[in-house]
Amino acid sequence: MSKRTYQPSKIRRKRTLGFLVRSRTKNGQAVIRRRRQKGRKRLAL
């Protein structure tokens, strides 16, 4: 049997996709802005 593709890790997820990480870069801020405009309840993790 082969392993499944997704082996979740909360720490890694936060460090790569978290709000603070997003806010740091210009593109990340654009992501947050777009999600705000769309009316997302969750902007980032």
C-alpha atoms as an extended CHARMM CRD file, in Angstrom:
* protein
*
        45  EXT
         1         1  MET       CA              0.0000000000        0.0000000000        0.0000000000  PROA      1               0.0000000000
         2         2  SER       CA              1.2810000000        3.4490000000       -0.8890000000  PROA      2               0.0000000000
         3         3  LYS       CA              0.9300000000        6.3990000000        1.4170000000  PROA      3               0.0000000000
         4         4  ARG       CA             -1.7610000000        8.9800000000        0.8590000000  PROA      4               0.0000000000
         5         5  THR       CA             -0.6180000000       12.2890000000       -0.6180000000  PROA      5               0.0000000000
         6         6  TYR       CA             -1.8350000000       14.6300000000        2.1070000000  PROA      6               0.0000000000
         7         7  GLN       CA             -0.1080000000       14.2360000000        5.4610000000  PROA      7               0.0000000000
         8         8  PRO       CA             -1.3620000000       17.2890000000        7.3560000000  PROA      8               0.0000000000
         9         9  SER       CA              0.8020000000       19.2690000000        9.7500000000  PROA      9               0.0000000000
        10        10  LYS       CA             -0.7800000000       22.2330000000       11.5260000000  PROA      10              0.0000000000
        11        11  ILE       CA              2.5390000000       23.9900000000       12.1000000000  PROA      11              0.0000000000
        12        12  ARG       CA              3.6230000000       23.7630000000        8.4650000000  PROA      12              0.0000000000
        13        13  ARG       CA              0.1820000000       24.8970000000        7.3300000000  PROA      13              0.0000000000
        14        14  LYS       CA              0.3070000000       27.9760000000        9.5580000000  PROA      14              0.0000000000
        15        15  ARG       CA              3.8410000000       28.8320000000        8.5240000000  PROA      15              0.0000000000
        16        16  THR       CA              3.1170000000       28.7150000000        4.8080000000  PROA      16              0.0000000000
        17        17  LEU       CA             -0.5030000000       29.8480000000        4.5690000000  PROA      17              0.0000000000
        18        18  GLY       CA             -1.1210000000       31.7460000000        7.7940000000  PROA      18              0.0000000000
        19        19  PHE       CA             -2.4020000000       35.3070000000        8.0800000000  PROA      19              0.0000000000
        20        20  LEU       CA              0.8790000000       36.7150000000        9.3710000000  PROA      20              0.0000000000
        21        21  VAL       CA              2.8360000000       35.1590000000        6.5150000000  PROA      21              0.0000000000
        22        22  ARG       CA              0.3500000000       36.4840000000        3.9650000000  PROA      22              0.0000000000
        23        23  SER       CA              0.4760000000       40.0010000000        5.4070000000  PROA      23              0.0000000000
        24        24  ARG       CA              4.2530000000       40.1390000000        5.0730000000  PROA      24              0.0000000000
        25        25  THR       CA              4.4760000000       40.1760000000        1.2850000000  PROA      25              0.0000000000
        26        26  LYS       CA              2.8830000000       42.4220000000       -1.2790000000  PROA      26              0.0000000000
        27        27  ASN       CA              1.2860000000       39.4710000000       -3.0800000000  PROA      27              0.0000000000
        28        28  GLY       CA              0.0940000000       37.9980000000        0.1840000000  PROA      28              0.0000000000
        29        29  GLN       CA             -1.6140000000       41.2710000000        1.0320000000  PROA      29              0.0000000000
        30        30  ALA       CA             -3.2630000000       41.1320000000       -2.3860000000  PROA      30              0.0000000000
        31        31  VAL       CA             -4.5990000000       37.6720000000       -1.5240000000  PROA      31              0.0000000000
        32        32  ILE       CA             -6.0990000000       38.9710000000        1.7250000000  PROA      32              0.0000000000
        33        33  ARG       CA             -7.5490000000       41.9950000000       -0.0690000000  PROA      33              0.0000000000
        34        34  ARG       CA             -9.1880000000       39.8100000000       -2.7340000000  PROA      34              0.0000000000
        35        35  ARG       CA            -10.6750000000       37.5240000000       -0.1160000000  PROA      35              0.0000000000
        36        36  ARG       CA            -12.0090000000       40.5220000000        1.8340000000  PROA      36              0.0000000000
        37        37  GLN       CA            -13.6650000000       41.8470000000       -1.3270000000  PROA      37              0.0000000000
        38        38  LYS       CA            -15.1890000000       38.4680000000       -2.0330000000  PROA      38              0.0000000000
        39        39  GLY       CA            -16.5890000000       38.4540000000        1.4950000000  PROA      39              0.0000000000
        40        40  ARG       CA            -14.7920000000       35.3990000000        2.8080000000  PROA      40              0.0000000000
        41        41  LYS       CA            -15.3670000000       34.5760000000        6.4380000000  PROA      41              0.0000000000
        42        42  ARG       CA            -11.8150000000       33.1880000000        6.6770000000  PROA      42              0.0000000000
        43        43  LEU       CA             -9.1550000000       35.3400000000        5.0560000000  PROA      43              0.0000000000
        44        44  ALA       CA             -6.2470000000       33.0750000000        5.8720000000  PROA      44              0.0000000000
        45        45  LEU       CA             -5.5760000000       30.2600000000        8.2960000000  PROA      45              0.0000000000
